[in-house]
Amino acid sequence: MPDIPNARTNRQRAQTLRGPAHAVEARQPRGARRKRETRARLLDAALRLMAERGIDSVAINDITEAADVGFGSFYNHFGSKEGIFAALVEWVFEEFADTLDQLARELSDPAEIVAVSVRHTLMRARREPVWGRLLIREGFSVHALGWGLGQRLLRDSQRGISAKRFVVPDQLMCVVSVTGIIFAAIAAELHFAVSVAPTVRRQKASGVGEQDFAERVTAVVLQVLGLKRAEAERIAHLPLPTSRPETRVCGAKSRAC
């Protein structure tokens, strides 16, 4: 006759299945959990509002109302609107840039590294439109080239130029052009995603929203960097790296950033 597990055994098994992250969270004091959850709500609200309006058009009380958090509680987590924006940039963009580095860590060809970054950026913008809108809205701000994504684009293009893989007359203007292509492609997808039915026909005719749209954009980016069209298209359609980065805790829940 099989053994019937007792209540203690069931609790131990449930804790094992939930994993170490859940166990650590469960051991935290209630106050610490509430503080973390409040911070996450503030960040989530700031993300939505700043993606819609831009940082200059969002006030602190807008964020606290959207997050359903008391105005005074805001200052328990952030010193100013600029403070939450800096935390938001780190949460939304810096950690995503770190993810791209992990995905491309075993690649040696600068063209393949850029291709992986461009494709993943476009695919995430399609999956998470709010993220994409914030990227477009703030991407050309004075902070842009100081963010993780901007810094890595400069770094990767410089590596490609040094290795004579990329041939460009002006690195900075090339990076600006590439950034513009990426943002324009994201804007096109977001526009057609919310457009009414008659526009869908134009969308299909243009190819926006097709499964290979990210690859087509990537091929154009690589051509701007100096690759021949056939080579650019080949690299843009290579299988993406299958290794997945370690899941980080962002906001209220764990996610692959």
N, C-alpha and C positions, 0 to 999 in steps of 0.2 A: 504494500500500500504506500503511495507516495507521501512524502512529508508535506504537511500543510504549514506554510510559513506563518509565523506569528506577526503581530503588529510591529514589533521592533524590527524584524527582518524586512518587512515591507517599507518601513521608513528609511532604513539603510539603503535598500535597493533604489528607492525613489531619489535619494540624495545622490547616489552614484550616477544615475541616469541624467539628472539635471546638470551634473558636471561641476567643476571647481568654481567657475565664475558665479553660478547661482548660489553655491554654498557660501562664497565670500560675501555676496550681497546679502544673504540671509543673516549673516553674523553681524552686519553693520547695525549700529544703533538706529532706532527709528528716526531720530532727528537728522542723522547724516543722510539717510535715505530720502527724507523729505527735502532736504537742502539740495541734493543732487537732482531730484525730480523737478524742483522749482527752477533750478538753473537750466535744465533741459527744456522746460516749457518756454522760458524766456528766449532761449536760442532758437527754438522752433518758430516762435512768433516773429522774432526779428528776421529770420530767414524769409518767411512769407512776405512780410511787409516791405523789406528792403528790396526783395526781388520785384515787387509790384511798383514801388515808388522811388527807390533809390535812397541812400542813407540820408541825404540832406532833407528829404521830405518826410522823414519818420521821427516822431518825438518819443521820448521815453514813456510818456503816459499811453501812447499808442501801443507800445510793446506790452506794457503791463496789462492793459485792458484786453488785448488779444490773447495774452497768456493766462488771463484770469488770476493775476497775482497783484497783491497790494503794491502801491507805488513805492512805499518805503522799503519793501523787500528787495527791490531792484538793486539797491546799493549794498545789500549783503553779498552780492555776487559780482557786480561790475561798478567801477567808479564813475563811468560816464557813458554816453552813447557811443563815443569813439572806442571805449573799452569793450563794449559788447560787440561792436563791429570787428575789432581786432580778433576777438575770440571766435567770432563767426567765420572770419576768413581762415583762421587756423583750422577750425573744425571742418569747414566745407571744402577748402581748396588745398591747404597745406597737407592734410592727411591723404587726400586723393592723389596729390603729387607723389607722396611717399609710396602709395600703392602702385603707381605707375613705375617707380624705380624698382620695386620688388618684382613686378611682372616682367620687366625687361632686364633683370640683373644678369641673366645668362646669355644675353645677346651681345655681340661684339660689333656688328655693323651699325654705324650711326643712322643709316637710312631705315633699318628695321626698327630701331629704338624709337625714332620719330613716328614711324607708321603705327606702332603699337599705342603710343601716347595719343595720337590724333584719333584713332579708331575708338579707343576706350572713352575718350572725352565726349565724342559724338554719341556713342551708345548710352553713356550715362545721362546725357542731356535728354535723350529720347525717353529713357526710363523715368527720369525725375525732372519734369518740366520746371519746377520751381528752382531747382539747382541750376538748370540751364539759363533761366531768366536772370538770376543773380549774376551768373558768369558774364552774360552779355552786358548787363547794366553797369557793372562795376569793372569789367575787364579793361576798358579804355580809360579808367580813372588814373590819377597820379600814383596809385598804389600798384598798378597792374604788373609792371616789370619787377616789383619787389616781392610779389607773391611766389609761392612755390611753383605754380605752373609757368609763370613768366620767367622765373630764374632758370628753370629746367630747360625751357625752350632755348634760351640764350646759351646755356651750357651745352646742350646737345648739338645745336647748330655750330658752335665753335669747335666742338670735337670733330664734327664732320668736315669742317673747313680745314682744320689742322691735318686730318687724315687724307685730305684731297678727295674725299667722297662727295662733298658738296662744292660747287663752284658758283660763288655769288660775288657780285661787284661790291656790295655794301651789306655787311651782316645785319646792322640794326634795321635798315629798311627792309631787308628780307624777312626778319622776324616780325616786323610790323605787318608786312603783307601776309605772311602765313597766319598770324593772329586774326587779321581781318577776314581771311577765307574761312577759318574755323568758326568765328562768331557769326558770319553771314550764313553759313550752312546751318548752324544751330537755330538762328532766327527764322530761317525758311521753314525748317521742320516744325518749330513751335507755332509759326503762323498757320501753316496748313493743318496742323493738328486741331486747331480751334475754329477753323473756317467752316462755313456752311457748305451744303452739298454741291452747288454749282462749281465751287472752287476745287472740289475734290477731283473733278475731271482735269483741270489744269495741273493739279498736283501729280496725277498719274502720267500726264503727258510729259511733264518735266522730269519725272523720276524721283522727285522729293518724297521721302518716306518709304522708298523701296528698301528691301533688305540689304542691298549692296551700296546704299547711299554713302555710308561712312567710308567704304573702300574707294568710291569714286572721288570723294573729297580728299582722301589721303593721297591718291595718285596725283591730283593737282598740286597739293602741297609739296610732294617730292619733286615734281617738275619745276616748281618755283625755286627749289633748293639746287637745281642743276641737273637732275637725273633725266635721262631720255624717257620718252613716254612709255615704251615697252617695258623698260626696267622698272619704272615707277609703278605701273599697273601690276607687274608680277609681284613686287614686294608688298603692295597694298592688299593683295589677296592671299598672302601667306597665312597659314593657320596661326591663330593667336596663341601665345604661351598658355599652357594649361595650369601651371602652378598658380595657386591662390594664396594671397597674403593672409597673415594671421588676422582674425577678426578683432577689431578694436571696439571699445565702448565709446559711442558718440551719442550725446544727447540722452534720451530716456531709455534707449535700448541698444543692444549690441547690433552692429552692422559692419559689413565690409566697407570701409570708407573709400 
